[in-house]
Amino acid sequence: MAKIVQVTARAVVSYGVNPVARFLLKIGVTPNAVTVAGTIGVLIGSYFGAQGKLLAGTVIVTAFALTDALDGTMARMRGGTGRFGALLDSSMDRLADGAVFGAVAYYMAGQGNPYGGMIAALISLVAGQVVSYVKARAQSLDLNADVGIAERLERLLIVGVGGLLGAAGLEWGLPAALWVLAALSLVTVFQRLIHAARTEVKEPAE
C-alpha cells in the first residue's frame, strides 16, 4: 500500500504541486509560511469535524494536508530544507495529527462511542505519534527506520475515507476506518523497530 501511495504522490507532485510551488516562490511565499498555513487549515477542518460536520471537516483537512508535499517541494526548489524548516515541519505535522485524531475522538464520544470508535481514535493518535518518534529517534542514533505500511499520508487517507463514509450516513464507516488505522499504526511501530534493529552496526568483539 505504501509503495502505491508513494508512486501516486510522485505523480501528483509532477503534475500539480510543482507548478504551484514555483508560483508561490515567485511571489515571495516561503516554505515555512506554507507549513504554518497548512497546519492552521487542518486545525480549522478538525474543528468542523469535531462539531459533526464530517464532510466539511474531511474536505478541509485533506486540502490543507496536501501542503505537506507543497512546502517540501518549495524547499527543494530553493536548494534544500534548512534545519529549522525541517524542525518546524515535523512539529506542525504532530500538532495537525493531534488535532485530527483528537477531534475524531471527541466526535465519537459525543455519538456514544459507536463500535468503540473513540477508543480506536485514541489508539491511532498515540500509535501515530510513536510511529513518527521511532523514525526520528532512530535517525539520531544512526539507525534506519524508514519503513512502514501506514506512514502519515496513509493514515490521513484512511481517516479521510472513514469521514466520507460517516458523512454518507454509514455509522460504522468512521469507526471501522479507525480500527483498521489503529491496527496498521501499531504494525508500523513494530516494523520500524525491527528494521532499525537489523540496521544496527555491531561493534566487533575485542
N, C-alpha and C positions, 0 to 999 in steps of 0.2 A: 504493500500500500504506500509506504513512504517513498519508494522509488517512483511510483506512478505520479504521486503528487508533486515530487521534485521536478520531473520532466514537464508536467503541466505548468508548474510555476515558471520554469525557464522560458516556456513558450509565451506566457503572459508577459514576462519581462521584455522579451524581444519585440512583441507586437504592441504592447500597451504602456508598460511602465517607463521604458527608455525615453520615448518622446516627451512624456510628462516630466520626467526628471530633468531633461535638457531644458525644457521651457522654464521650470521653476528656478533652476540655477541661473538662467539667462536674466530673469527679472530680479535676482538677488535674494531668493529664498534659500536659507541654509538647511542642510540635512537635520540639524538639531531642532530647528523650528518645526520641521515636518514631524519629527519624532514626538515632540510635545503636543502638537496639534492633533496627531493621531490618537494619542492617549486620552486627550480631553474628549474627542469624539466617542471613543469607546466608553468612557465614563458616562457620557450622556445617553448612549444606547443602552448601557446597563441599567440606568435609572428607569428608562421606559420598560425594559424587561421586568424589572422588579415590581413595577406597577401593573403587571399583567398584560402589557401591550407587546405581545411576543413578536408579532410581525414587524412592527416598527423597530423594536429593540434589535432583532436579528439583522435587519437590513442595515441599520446604522452601525452596529458593531462590525459587521462584515465589511462594509465600505471603508471604515476607518482602520480596520485591521490590515487592510491592503497597504497602508502606509509603511508597514514593517518591511515590505520589499522596496518601497519607493525611497525611503531615506537611505537604505543601504546602497541602492543603485546610484543615488546622488553622490554619496560619499566616495564611491569607487570612481565616478566620473571626475571628481575633484582631485583624485590622486591617492585615495586611501582613507580609511577610517581612523581618526585620531583616537587616542586612548580615552579621552573624556567622552567623545562621541559614542564609543563602544560601551562605556560605563552607563551613560545616560540611556542608551537604547535598551540595555539589559534591565535597568532599573524601571523604566517606563513599561516594559513588557510585563514585569512581575506585578506592577500596580494594575495594569489593564486586566491581566488574568485574574487577579484577586477580585476586581470589580465585577467581572463577568460571572464568575462562579459564585461569588457572594450574593449577587443579585438573583441568580437562579435558585440558590438555596433559600433565600428569603421568599421568593415567589412560591416555591414548593411548600414551604412551611405554611404560608397563607392559604394554600389549597388543601391543607390537611395532610400533607406529605404523601400523596398518592404513589403507590408502588415503591415507597422508600426513596423517592426522588431526591429529597433533601439530603439524606444520608449519602447517596451516590454523588451528589454535587459537592459535598464536603470532602469526600474521599478524593474526587477528581481535583479539587482545589489543592489539597495537601500533596497528593502524588505529583501533580503538575509542577509544583514548586520544587519538589525533591528531584524530579527529572532534570530541571534546569540547574539545580545546585550540584548534582553529581557531575555533570559535564564541566561546569566552571571549576569545581574543586579538583577534578581530575587534571584539567589543563594546568592548574597552578602547581601540580605535583609531577608534571611532565608525563602524564598518562593520557591515553586516548579513550574517550568515552563518547565519541561522536557517532553513535548508532541509536537505533530505537524505532519501534513500529509506530509510536504515537508521539511525534515531536509537536512543537507548538502549533504549526499550521494544521496538522491533522486534528489536534484537539479542538481547535476553534471550528473547523469544518464539521466535526461530529456534533458538537453542541449546537451549531447553527442549523443542522438538519433537524435535530430534536426540536429546536424552537419553531421551525416551519411546520413540523408535524403538529405541535401543540397549537399553533395559530390556526391550523386547519380543523381544529376541533377534536383531534385524536388525543385523548387524555393520557394514554400510555406512551405516546411518542417521545416526549421530552424525558420522562424517567427512563425509558428503555435506552435512549441515546446516552444518558448519563451513566447508566450501569455498564454499558459497553465501554464508554470512555474511562470509567474508573478501573475496569479490568485491564484495558490496554495501557493505561498510565502506570499501573503497578508492574506490569510486564516490562515496560520500558525502563523503569528504575533498575530492575534486576538485569536486563540486557546490558545496560551501561556499566553497572558494577562488574559484571562478569567480563565484559570486553576490556575494561580498564585493568582488571587483574591479569588478563592474558598479555597485555602490552607492557607490563612492568618488567624492566630490565633487572635481572637478578645479579646481585654483586657476586663476583667469583669468590669461592671459598679460599681462605689463606692456608 
